[in-house]
């Protein structure tokens, strides 16, 4: 079976890319065949109104002049004196008219939208594969993260652990709770001892403030009083 493209050019099957197009069964018109007919004699009619019906188209009394145009003649017997008046003829169809076709295949390219639809299943399959691969990678990553977390926990836990020897030394060096309480009591004086000390500190501060204040100048009245008193002291008593 021959293959043609959409422009009518014949192609070889080896040069056809079925991913870009498809083959469609068609019929290639070759030619028109007309109807084929001929005539035959159904009956001969004589001048005396007698009739003769041939046995078939090959009857010995039939003389074919032009079967396609319906021209025949009668062949009489040797002693026959009848004169042929006419003949009744009929049309015989040998072959009906028809168009002759050849079975072929037509190579038709896909349109852009058809190509997208054809590629859609493969894209979906690729997407599903990528999703599955991503999930597997995520699961592996989660496992790696969990392993990393466990490893870090082990490392940190190992650093926080103190050897038993160091723990014993710390226990020996650390003081007992009773000694700590005694030391705190030494620095905390009772209220009865604190009160006099606070009063002494306040008095010392007040004295310092008084010493820093300037001395007031004595007024004139005081000077007169002082002079009078001094005069009185000098005068002798009679």
BAFI-3210 file (N, C-alpha, C; in Angstrom, 3 decimals, decimal comma, padded with zeros to 6 digits):
// residues 238
n [1|2|3|4|5|6|7|8|9|10|11|12|13|14|15|16|17|18|19|20|21|22|23|24|25|26|27|28|29|30|31|32|33|34|35|36|37|38|39|40|41|42|43|44|45|46|47|48|49|50|51|52|53|54|55|56|57|58|59|60|61|62|63|64|65|66|67|68|69|70|71|72|73|74|75|76|77|78|79|80|81|82|83|84|85|86|87|88|89|90|91|92|93|94|95|96|97|98|99|100|101|102|103|104|105|106|107|108|109|110|111|112|113|114|115|116|117|118|119|120|121|122|123|124|125|126|127|128|129|130|131|132|133|134|135|136|137|138|139|140|141|142|143|144|145|146|147|148|149|150|151|152|153|154|155|156|157|158|159|160|161|162|163|164|165|166|167|168|169|170|171|172|173|174|175|176|177|178|179|180|181|182|183|184|185|186|187|188|189|190|191|192|193|194|195|196|197|198|199|200|201|202|203|204|205|206|207|208|209|210|211|212|213|214|215|216|217|218|219|220|221|222|223|224|225|226|227|228|229|230|231|232|233|234|235|236|237|238]
n.u [000,851|000,556|001,928|001,066|001,737|000,101|000,163|000,123|002,389|004,343|005,521|008,121|007,881|009,930|010,825|009,010|007,819|006,170|005,637|005,142|003,046|000,273|-001,000|-003,525|-006,152|-007,092|-008,705|-007,466|-008,360|-008,501|-009,610|-012,591|-014,953|-017,057|-020,491|-021,032|-022,748|-024,922|-026,958|-029,567|-031,403|-034,712|-036,986|-037,988|-039,950|-042,264|-043,616|-046,069|-047,035|-046,016|-043,816|-040,482|-038,574|-035,408|-033,171|-030,952|-028,418|-026,608|-027,929|-028,506|-029,995|-029,580|-028,098|-025,534|-025,117|-024,418|-024,066|-023,918|-025,327|-027,727|-028,335|-029,451|-029,943|-031,968|-031,415|-032,663|-034,126|-033,362|-035,639|-037,373|-039,784|-040,628|-040,777|-038,721|-040,027|-039,438|-037,751|-037,737|-035,833|-033,600|-031,979|-028,869|-026,981|-023,687|-021,711|-021,831|-021,405|-018,593|-016,344|-012,940|-010,792|-007,792|-006,550|-004,931|-002,584|-002,632|-000,349|-000,610|000,136|000,294|-001,600|-000,718|-002,157|-002,997|-000,562|000,213|-001,779|-001,142|001,362|000,722|000,027|002,600|003,968|002,563|003,186|005,944|005,863|004,664|006,647|008,735|007,622|007,435|010,157|011,021|009,672|010,934|013,534|013,073|012,309|014,710|016,276|015,016|015,609|018,388|018,557|017,416|019,306|021,469|020,565|020,410|023,110|024,212|022,950|024,111|026,745|026,560|025,467|027,578|029,489|028,343|028,368|030,093|033,153|033,502|035,558|036,035|033,548|033,654|035,756|034,615|032,572|034,036|035,304|033,240|031,355|029,597|026,055|025,542|027,868|027,813|025,522|026,381|028,422|026,917|025,439|027,384|027,880|025,477|024,270|022,541|019,520|019,664|022,360|022,883|021,451|022,681|025,088|024,211|023,106|025,414|026,794|025,057|025,192|027,879|027,939|026,273|027,828|029,988|028,775|028,114|030,656|031,521|029,984|030,088|031,344|029,218|029,257|029,726|027,204|026,871|025,701|026,366|029,068|029,177|028,098|030,078|032,223|031,262|031,054|033,696|034,690|033,405|034,619|037,151|036,915|037,596|036,268|034,753]
n.v [-001,196|002,136|005,221|008,568|012,063|015,026|016,792|015,214|013,896|011,030|008,875|007,165|004,478|004,263|006,844|008,151|009,775|008,690|009,844|012,465|012,561|010,777|007,801|007,541|005,710|005,900|006,498|006,705|008,483|007,197|006,854|007,344|004,954|004,294|003,227|000,042|-001,270|-003,264|-004,346|-006,772|-009,223|-009,710|-010,642|-011,566|-010,102|-010,816|-010,264|-011,510|-011,310|-013,178|-014,573|-014,894|-016,207|-015,867|-018,351|-017,756|-015,189|-016,085|-017,302|-019,053|-017,745|-015,113|-012,184|-010,185|-006,835|-004,278|-004,409|-002,605|-000,416|-001,544|-002,918|-005,414|-008,436|-010,867|-014,317|-016,397|-019,718|-022,327|-023,080|-021,123|-018,580|-016,258|-012,778|-010,454|-008,179|-006,587|-006,166|-006,861|-005,464|-005,517|-003,793|-004,579|-004,531|-004,551|-003,681|-001,548|002,016|003,384|004,808|004,457|003,577|003,648|001,924|003,612|005,073|007,996|010,331|012,326|015,253|016,038|018,577|021,508|021,597|018,962|017,640|018,535|017,324|014,655|014,520|014,941|012,613|011,402|013,478|013,586|011,077|011,397|013,426|012,085|010,170|011,873|012,942|010,685|010,084|012,391|012,139|009,831|010,834|012,774|011,168|009,782|011,992|012,809|010,612|010,871|013,335|012,668|010,818|012,552|014,289|012,522|011,884|014,395|014,764|012,697|013,597|016,085|015,188|013,604|015,588|016,950|015,095|014,397|013,194|010,529|010,867|013,660|014,488|013,490|015,041|017,604|017,261|016,918|019,411|021,261|022,960|022,050|022,379|023,389|024,804|026,819|028,202|029,135|030,935|032,828|033,782|035,103|037,427|038,661|040,837|041,111|042,999|044,554|045,166|046,566|048,992|050,957|051,454|052,567|054,944|056,248|056,672|058,477|060,696|061,411|062,301|064,544|066,224|066,706|068,255|070,504|071,564|072,384|074,627|078,270|080,687|082,899|086,501|088,584|090,728|094,456|095,235|093,200|093,654|096,107|095,318|093,674|095,419|097,120|095,377|094,786|097,273|097,637|095,684|096,692|098,931|099,981|098,802|100,788]
n.w [000,000|-000,896|000,397|001,056|001,514|002,872|000,792|-001,383|-002,158|-002,621|-000,058|001,781|004,090|005,936|006,275|007,815|010,667|013,294|015,715|015,308|013,585|012,020|010,371|008,007|006,633|003,297|000,068|-003,125|-005,937|-009,145|-011,801|-013,848|-014,645|-017,268|-017,792|-019,207|-021,896|-024,049|-026,785|-027,324|-029,183|-028,625|-029,934|-033,211|-035,783|-038,286|-041,665|-041,892|-039,379|-037,709|-035,210|-033,969|-031,433|-030,216|-028,961|-027,393|-027,106|-028,876|-030,888|-033,992|-035,944|-035,636|-036,734|-036,026|-036,403|-035,290|-032,112|-029,957|-030,864|-031,370|-033,767|-035,771|-037,731|-039,474|-040,001|-042,307|-042,649|-045,107|-046,694|-045,938|-046,370|-045,243|-044,649|-043,034|-040,782|-038,516|-035,358|-031,860|-029,435|-026,610|-023,824|-022,493|-019,613|-019,158|-017,407|-014,664|-014,364|-012,738|-010,211|-010,071|-007,513|-005,505|-002,730|-000,190|002,178|004,164|005,348|008,081|009,774|013,277|014,936|016,931|019,368|019,464|019,690|022,237|023,785|023,315|024,489|027,098|028,801|029,049|030,303|032,704|033,731|034,050|035,940|038,094|038,580|039,348|041,652|043,277|043,457|044,760|047,198|048,164|048,395|050,353|052,493|052,894|053,550|055,903|057,496|057,584|058,907|061,361|062,232|062,437|064,423|066,597|066,778|067,447|069,888|071,347|071,328|072,689|075,061|075,974|076,505|078,641|080,663|083,635|084,749|087,191|089,070|089,073|089,994|092,624|093,653|093,519|095,299|097,695|097,888|097,972|100,427|103,397|103,950|106,501|107,238|105,325|106,118|108,595|107,858|106,501|108,635|110,119|108,699|108,865|111,087|114,221|114,856|117,169|117,515|115,208|115,346|117,258|115,909|113,511|114,533|115,516|113,134|111,847|113,599|113,361|110,757|110,949|112,611|110,982|109,041|110,530|111,234|108,798|108,224|107,956|110,483|112,242|112,115|114,933|116,171|116,484|118,821|120,504|120,658|122,001|124,401|125,211|125,484|127,482|129,555|129,836|130,657|133,051|134,509|134,754|136,319|139,619|142,609|145,067]
ca.u [000,000|001,360|001,709|001,196|001,558|-001,095|000,316|000,015|003,684|004,509|006,536|008,562|007,534|011,114|011,038|007,827|007,935|004,812|005,443|004,714|001,852|-000,354|-001,413|-004,980|-006,532|-007,883|-008,788|-006,968|-009,133|-007,690|-010,339|-014,027|-015,283|-018,466|-021,305|-020,860|-024,018|-025,124|-028,341|-029,810|-032,697|-035,675|-037,972|-038,075|-041,350|-042,321|-044,728|-047,314|-047,262|-045,453|-042,708|-039,457|-037,858|-034,119|-032,872|-030,021|-027,790|-025,790|-028,831|-028,002|-030,806|-029,283|-026,939|-025,198|-024,491|-023,773|-024,797|-023,973|-026,371|-028,974|-028,558|-029,421|-030,660|-032,453|-030,905|-033,755|-033,781|-033,267|-036,962|-038,242|-040,197|-041,101|-039,982|-038,541|-040,658|-038,739|-037,242|-037,815|-034,512|-033,494|-030,662|-028,171|-025,914|-022,536|-021,005|-022,282|-020,361|-017,982|-015,072|-011,914|-009,929|-006,723|-006,407|-003,642|-002,509|-002,241|000,404|-001,140|000,864|-000,523|-001,631|-000,023|-002,975|-002,982|000,732|000,184|-002,600|-000,413|002,485|000,229|000,228|004,018|004,319|001,993|003,993|007,211|005,590|004,466|007,961|009,507|007,029|007,869|011,578|011,146|009,267|012,012|014,646|012,684|012,399|016,131|016,763|014,510|016,401|019,705|018,402|017,225|020,611|022,297|020,078|020,846|024,549|024,466|022,520|025,131|027,937|026,266|025,298|028,905|030,193|027,745|028,688|031,318|033,749|033,219|036,625|035,794|032,383|034,068|036,523|033,690|031,842|034,931|035,604|032,038|031,102|028,312|025,033|025,605|028,926|027,351|024,571|027,134|029,073|025,917|025,044|028,426|027,741|024,187|024,231|021,171|018,979|020,086|023,710|022,900|020,842|023,644|026,054|023,566|022,981|026,739|027,113|024,260|025,725|029,156|027,622|025,753|028,942|030,764|028,050|028,217|032,003|031,697|029,246|030,918|030,953|028,479|029,924|028,927|026,542|027,404|025,157|027,172|030,373|028,997|027,933|031,368|033,062|030,746|031,436|035,133|034,855|032,959|035,583|038,377|036,722|037,740|035,098|035,052]
ca.v [000,000|003,346|006,248|009,925|013,124|015,846|017,485|014,238|013,340|009,673|008,777|005,845|004,220|004,465|008,278|008,698|009,866|008,512|010,661|013,795|012,431|009,450|007,283|007,420|004,959|006,663|005,961|007,638|008,386|006,920|007,167|007,049|003,909|004,458|002,013|-000,727|-001,921|-003,704|-004,741|-008,146|-009,427|-010,477|-011,285|-011,112|-009,968|-010,985|-009,585|-012,248|-011,141|-014,295|-014,153|-015,882|-015,826|-016,542|-019,128|-016,896|-014,179|-016,791|-018,057|-019,091|-016,887|-013,704|-011,610|-008,973|-005,778|-003,415|-004,715|-001,427|000,485|-002,310|-003,238|-006,863|-008,954|-012,236|-015,289|-017,375|-021,079|-022,484|-023,145|-020,106|-017,527|-015,078|-011,551|-009,809|-006,865|-005,847|-006,951|-006,262|-005,595|-005,079|-003,295|-005,424|-003,784|-005,402|-003,162|-000,219|003,044|003,460|005,498|003,502|004,126|002,806|002,032|004,185|005,663|009,398|010,741|013,618|015,778|016,488|020,002|021,833|021,175|017,500|017,229|018,768|016,275|013,390|014,584|015,090|011,409|011,205|014,484|013,168|009,960|011,961|014,158|011,085|009,603|012,869|013,045|009,496|010,246|013,436|011,551|008,949|011,678|013,395|010,138|009,590|013,191|012,757|009,622|011,456|014,372|011,986|010,290|013,692|014,760|011,553|012,028|015,620|014,539|011,883|014,428|017,034|014,421|013,191|016,734|017,327|014,089|014,696|011,935|010,245|011,417|015,086|014,644|013,272|016,196|018,707|016,991|017,163|020,843|022,025|022,980|021,515|023,412|023,999|025,800|027,957|028,954|029,836|032,085|033,862|034,375|036,008|038,704|039,260|041,212|041,276|044,368|045,278|045,655|047,478|050,301|051,939|051,792|053,491|056,250|056,858|057,146|059,670|061,798|061,841|063,052|065,855|067,003|067,142|069,339|071,701|072,078|072,991|075,889|079,437|081,300|084,156|087,683|089,091|092,018|095,613|095,206|092,271|094,264|097,110|094,604|093,132|096,532|097,558|094,388|094,917|098,509|097,365|094,843|097,461|099,970|099,413|098,910|101,590]
ca.w [000,000|-001,005|001,423|000,534|002,489|002,649|-000,486|-002,456|-002,526|-002,099|000,981|002,221|005,489|006,770|006,485|008,488|012,128|013,825|016,912|014,863|012,756|012,022|009,076|007,867|005,431|002,339|-001,298|-004,133|-007,175|-010,328|-013,039|-013,879|-015,616|-017,680|-017,855|-020,444|-022,264|-025,429|-027,081|-027,778|-029,848|-027,834|-030,800|-034,584|-036,214|-039,747|-042,339|-041,638|-037,925|-036,968|-034,333|-033,661|-030,202|-030,199|-027,772|-026,639|-027,947|-029,867|-031,776|-035,370|-036,791|-035,329|-037,371|-035,280|-037,198|-034,265|-030,876|-029,095|-031,370|-031,519|-035,188|-035,971|-038,905|-039,291|-040,966|-042,483|-043,025|-046,556|-047,310|-045,313|-047,304|-044,492|-044,793|-041,716|-040,623|-037,488|-034,212|-030,506|-028,825|-025,224|-023,384|-021,535|-018,913|-018,870|-016,225|-014,281|-014,278|-011,404|-010,051|-009,660|-006,464|-004,972|-001,272|000,203|003,523|004,151|006,536|008,525|010,928|014,400|015,259|018,182|020,506|019,497|020,230|023,681|024,398|023,252|025,426|028,468|029,626|029,382|031,302|033,988|034,231|034,526|037,182|039,146|038,906|040,093|042,993|044,028|043,744|045,776|048,478|048,628|048,848|051,618|053,530|053,192|054,242|057,275|058,221|057,838|059,929|062,645|062,642|062,837|065,728|067,600|066,945|068,197|071,263|071,995|071,557|073,766|076,306|076,437|077,071|079,925|081,688|084,395|085,261|088,601|089,914|089,242|090,860|094,014|094,088|093,746|096,546|098,828|098,009|098,337|101,858|103,814|104,114|107,831|107,219|104,536|106,937|109,622|107,245|106,216|109,910|110,569|108,010|109,178|112,494|114,726|114,819|118,376|117,302|114,071|115,654|117,764|114,877|112,583|115,183|115,551|111,780|111,564|114,402|112,779|109,539|111,355|113,104|109,835|108,394|111,383|111,112|107,488|108,133|108,368|111,752|112,073|112,705|116,075|115,905|117,211|120,186|121,294|120,902|123,055|125,661|125,619|125,957|128,769|130,574|130,104|131,451|134,395|135,179|135,071|137,375|140,972|143,460|146,268]
c.u [000,888|000,946|001,979|001,063|000,329|-001,028|000,264|001,332|003,868|005,698|006,911|008,261|008,723|011,327|009,875|008,035|006,515|004,585|004,948|003,448|001,321|-000,762|-002,915|-005,281|-007,446|-007,935|-008,358|-007,732|-008,189|-008,400|-011,819|-014,275|-016,757|-019,195|-021,142|-022,164|-023,952|-026,601|-028,395|-031,222|-033,581|-036,652|-037,891|-039,557|-041,358|-043,566|-046,057|-047,695|-046,829|-044,209|-041,715|-038,647|-036,526|-033,912|-031,962|-029,393|-026,941|-026,645|-028,338|-028,792|-030,488|-027,995|-026,669|-024,485|-023,730|-024,580|-024,930|-025,066|-027,709|-029,330|-028,340|-030,168|-031,019|-031,876|-031,979|-033,219|-033,793|-034,651|-037,884|-038,500|-040,671|-040,137|-039,944|-039,164|-039,903|-038,292|-037,430|-036,488|-034,571|-032,066|-030,107|-027,015|-024,804|-021,818|-021,497|-021,096|-019,835|-016,713|-014,072|-010,969|-008,856|-006,651|-004,991|-003,704|-001,983|-001,540|000,004|-000,395|-000,124|-000,488|-000,956|-000,827|-003,017|-001,658|000,777|-000,632|-001,880|000,740|002,019|000,400|001,683|004,475|003,796|002,785|005,330|007,017|005,402|005,805|008,791|008,969|007,471|009,337|011,802|010,760|010,349|013,199|014,336|012,766|013,850|016,695|016,293|015,299|017,783|019,640|018,231|018,552|021,519|021,881|020,523|022,344|024,892|024,069|023,551|026,372|027,710|026,101|026,636|029,684|029,658|028,079|030,034|031,890|033,515|034,297|036,402|034,601|032,782|034,853|035,616|032,922|032,721|035,165|034,405|031,775|029,732|027,313|025,113|026,667|028,513|026,402|025,310|027,811|028,091|025,471|026,099|028,289|026,427|024,151|022,806|020,785|019,472|021,480|023,784|022,430|021,847|024,650|025,483|023,442|024,331|027,119|026,345|024,812|027,033|028,923|027,128|026,887|029,812|030,094|028,164|029,589|032,209|030,989|030,142|030,400|030,281|029,240|029,082|028,377|027,173|026,942|025,992|028,530|030,278|028,869|029,280|032,274|032,602|031,166|032,906|035,430|034,470|033,998|036,820|038,191|036,833|036,487|035,510|034,265]
c.v [001,248|004,372|007,607|010,915|013,956|016,627|016,521|013,646|011,985|009,622|007,323|005,688|004,470|005,932|008,942|008,639|009,827|009,255|012,062|013,745|011,016|009,096|007,066|006,705|005,818|005,912|007,051|007,417|008,205|007,337|006,837|006,024|004,045|003,117|001,362|-001,495|-002,436|-004,127|-006,204|-008,225|-010,283|-011,259|-010,691|-011,128|-009,994|-010,307|-010,273|-012,236|-012,373|-013,794|-015,309|-015,348|-016,586|-017,291|-018,342|-015,908|-014,810|-017,636|-017,961|-018,212|-015,393|-013,313|-010,256|-007,995|-004,824|-003,585|-003,482|-000,447|-000,235|-002,639|-004,749|-007,208|-010,427|-013,109|-016,373|-018,791|-021,173|-022,439|-022,044|-018,986|-016,278|-013,914|-010,852|-008,414|-006,002|-006,769|-006,156|-006,528|-005,073|-004,676|-004,223|-004,607|-004,760|-004,973|-001,759|000,755|003,123|004,299|004,510|004,201|003,113|003,020|002,502|004,577|007,091|009,738|012,171|014,038|016,218|018,018|020,230|021,371|019,664|016,979|017,415|017,695|014,933|013,355|014,647|013,821|011,184|012,227|014,093|012,015|010,460|012,701|013,188|010,476|010,586|013,032|011,874|009,625|011,292|012,908|010,635|009,760|012,336|012,382|009,876|010,781|013,206|011,753|010,187|012,516|013,736|011,411|011,411|014,216|013,822|011,679|013,271|015,455|013,707|012,713|015,378|016,325|013,976|014,335|017,102|016,336|014,423|013,378|011,792|010,839|012,898|015,333|014,472|014,454|017,371|018,507|017,288|018,656|021,621|021,888|022,433|022,641|024,106|025,081|027,030|028,805|029,754|031,074|033,183|034,538|035,345|037,378|039,376|039,528|041,342|042,735|045,177|045,845|046,677|048,868|051,283|052,363|052,771|054,875|056,966|057,418|058,402|060,886|062,324|062,651|064,430|066,739|067,531|068,294|070,620|072,324|072,814|074,321|077,040|080,042|082,630|085,291|088,229|090,457|093,122|095,634|094,312|092,870|095,297|096,443|094,106|094,229|097,008|096,597|094,494|096,140|098,275|096,540|095,676|098,451|099,302|099,633|099,648|101,040]
c.w [000,000|000,061|000,788|001,685|002,128|001,344|-001,671|-002,904|-001,859|-001,147|001,211|003,708|006,415|007,123|007,214|009,994|012,710|015,127|016,561|014,029|012,798|010,601|009,065|006,555|004,553|001,008|-002,270|-005,432|-008,361|-011,612|-012,867|-014,980|-015,996|-017,688|-019,231|-020,714|-023,714|-025,591|-027,520|-028,391|-028,952|-028,738|-032,227|-035,001|-037,751|-040,289|-042,142|-040,155|-037,110|-036,199|-034,186|-032,472|-030,161|-028,880|-026,834|-027,617|-029,036|-030,818|-033,227|-036,328|-036,576|-036,043|-036,693|-036,217|-036,268|-032,978|-029,980|-029,533|-031,586|-032,954|-035,413|-037,281|-038,668|-040,406|-041,126|-042,776|-044,552|-047,225|-046,805|-046,313|-046,575|-044,687|-043,429|-041,733|-039,591|-036,362|-032,916|-029,799|-027,383|-024,860|-022,317|-020,941|-018,564|-017,585|-015,938|-014,228|-012,840|-011,457|-009,473|-008,687|-006,105|-003,457|-000,928|001,679|003,398|005,470|006,894|009,783|012,011|014,495|016,609|019,390|020,628|020,053|021,736|024,385|024,397|024,251|026,870|029,301|030,013|030,417|032,674|034,585|034,779|035,844|038,343|039,564|039,730|041,508|043,858|044,410|044,825|047,146|049,031|049,135|050,186|052,761|053,904|053,956|055,686|058,108|058,546|058,927|061,301|063,154|063,134|064,206|066,836|067,861|067,750|069,658|072,015|072,307|072,717|075,103|076,851|077,051|078,442|081,029|082,336|084,907|086,756|089,502|090,152|090,146|092,322|094,525|094,388|095,034|097,746|099,021|098,477|099,827|102,154|103,971|105,463|107,866|106,442|105,341|108,016|109,061|106,962|107,501|110,420|109,945|108,297|110,694|112,951|114,732|116,012|118,231|116,194|114,460|116,223|116,723|113,896|113,193|115,223|114,185|111,466|112,336|113,832|111,522|109,897|111,842|111,977|109,118|109,203|111,275|109,818|107,375|108,598|109,652|111,503|112,791|113,856|115,746|116,777|118,657|121,070|121,620|122,034|124,418|126,155|126,166|127,307|129,863|130,906|130,928|132,871|135,157|135,598|136,217|138,736|141,768|144,712|147,418]
res [x|x|x|x|x|x|x|x|x|x|x|x|x|x|x|x|x|x|x|x|x|x|x|x|x|x|x|x|x|x|x|x|x|x|x|x|x|x|x|x|x|x|x|x|x|x|x|x|x|x|x|x|x|x|x|x|x|x|x|x|x|x|x|x|x|x|x|x|x|x|x|x|x|x|x|x|x|x|x|x|x|x|x|x|x|x|x|x|x|x|x|x|x|x|x|x|x|x|x|x|x|x|x|x|x|x|x|x|x|x|x|x|x|x|x|x|x|x|x|x|x|x|x|x|x|x|x|x|x|x|x|x|x|x|x|x|x|x|x|x|x|x|x|x|x|x|x|x|x|x|x|x|x|x|x|x|x|x|x|x|x|x|x|x|x|x|x|x|x|x|x|x|x|x|x|x|x|x|x|x|x|x|x|x|x|x|x|x|x|x|x|x|x|x|x|x|x|x|x|x|x|x|x|x|x|x|x|x|x|x|x|x|x|x|x|x|x|x|x|x|x|x|x|x|x|x|x|x|x|x|x|x|x|x|x|x|x|x]
***
